[in-house]
Amino acid sequence: MSKLNKIPRKSTWVDMTAFVDVAFLILSFFMLATKFKPPEVVKIDNPKSVSSENVQDKDVLKVSFDKDGRVFVSFSADQDGREKAQLMAEQLSKQKGLNLSNAQIKSFINFSVGGIGVPITQLPSFLNLSEAEYKQLKQPGIPVQDTLNNQLYDYLNALLTGTGGRKPTNIMLNGDNATKYPYFKNVLAAFKKSGIFSFKLVTSLEGVPSGTPLYKQQNEKK
Amino acid sequence: MGADVSAPDSGGGKKGPGVKKQARKDTRVDMTPMVDLGFLLITFFVFTTTMSTPKAFKLNVPDDSAKDEEQTEAKASGAFTVMLSKENHVYYYEGQLQADGSNFKSSNFKDIRAEILKKKANTPEKDLVVIIKPTEEASYKNVVDMLDEMQIAVIKRYAVVDINDAEKTLINATEGSSPPAGAGGQ
């Protein structure tokens, strides 16, 4: 009799095993299909272009400029990049009479992965900063405004003197959308003066618009 | 006959008919924390990685120190000049700039592609050259977009040159502003 009054209880327990499988599948996708964003000291918004050639990450010299026109130089973190960073530091020290110590040169090589953007006169004190201070500092950028005092040329010249004229395999120009043309022109002037005529611009991918000659050309190849 | 020794099923085991009750331990594992962990890891990867790697746009610049005779002559009729001004304004003219500015036209980034393609269709390839002249107020994005248009339209010869005074005056007249006092503003 008492059984008739008993409220039938239904189990509300959900088996989560399937959820775990899905979660680890999504995780595997992200681990395999993406790459870690490289550490950048300065935020740069690249313009879009239809180029689909991939950016290389070996033996790269990258000159970046942000929307305020602050110019930075950086090297890739691989063996070639470090070697070039060291050569640039040593030659700058010699040519500009900075007398950088070994610790400062090591510091230069370290900072060159994220980017170095200080006028040459400030270089010694800049290289004495610790890793944490370096990350905090808002660097003033290498001055390129004045065509007579284009310090980017000095940096590049130091590198090329050090390598005996050998240029890095990949020279990239990483510019922000909003930077005004004069900064770009002066960076190009420093490049031309150093004998660099062929380089690559860092851009984000944009699809080729249909109906255009390039689109037709790409479809003919297929 | 004997006890049922198959794998323990969820629900705690039913009593078989006539079988002695066995003390069954509950072997279920609650997977909820595992799911939390999984999603935490996913969130980490979503925020620290990027799916679109930046692409490289090859650019070759001419050597300015090359002697004038060695530089190829551009036929005036095949030339198409595009000027980039502030706030994404675009101006263009075909051939040489007329003294009265009659062939000076204004456009924007969307329509300029049609104009370039039109010029390309009307000009023999060996004469076609596009000259890009950015003003001091043009942004890097404008210049790269225009270089991109060269790729899209497959223009083989183009150059980025400084703007001259006649063109600057025309642009200022069209935009209705007074000419800038000095060079290189911020």
Interface residues (C-beta under 8 A of the other chain):
Chain A: D15 M16 T17 F19 V20 A23 F24 I26 L27 F30 M31 A33 T34 K35 F36 K37 N46 P47 K48 S49 V50 S51 S52 E53 N54 V55 Q56 F65 D68 G69 Q145 N170 M172 L173 G175 D176 N177 A178 T179 K180 Y181 P182 Y183 F184 K185 L188 F191 K192 F197 S198 F199 K200 L201 V202 T203 S204 L205 E206 V208 P209 T212 P213 L214 Y215 Q217
Chain B: S10 D30 M31 T32 M34 V35 G38 F39 L41 I42 F45 V46 T48 T49 T50 M51 S52 T53 P54 K55 A56 F57 K58 L59 N60 V61 P62 D63 D64 L84 R113 L117 K120 P134 T135 E136 E137 A138 S139 Y140 K141 N142 V143 V144 D145 L147 D148 Q151 I152 A153 V154 D162 A183 G184 G185 Q186
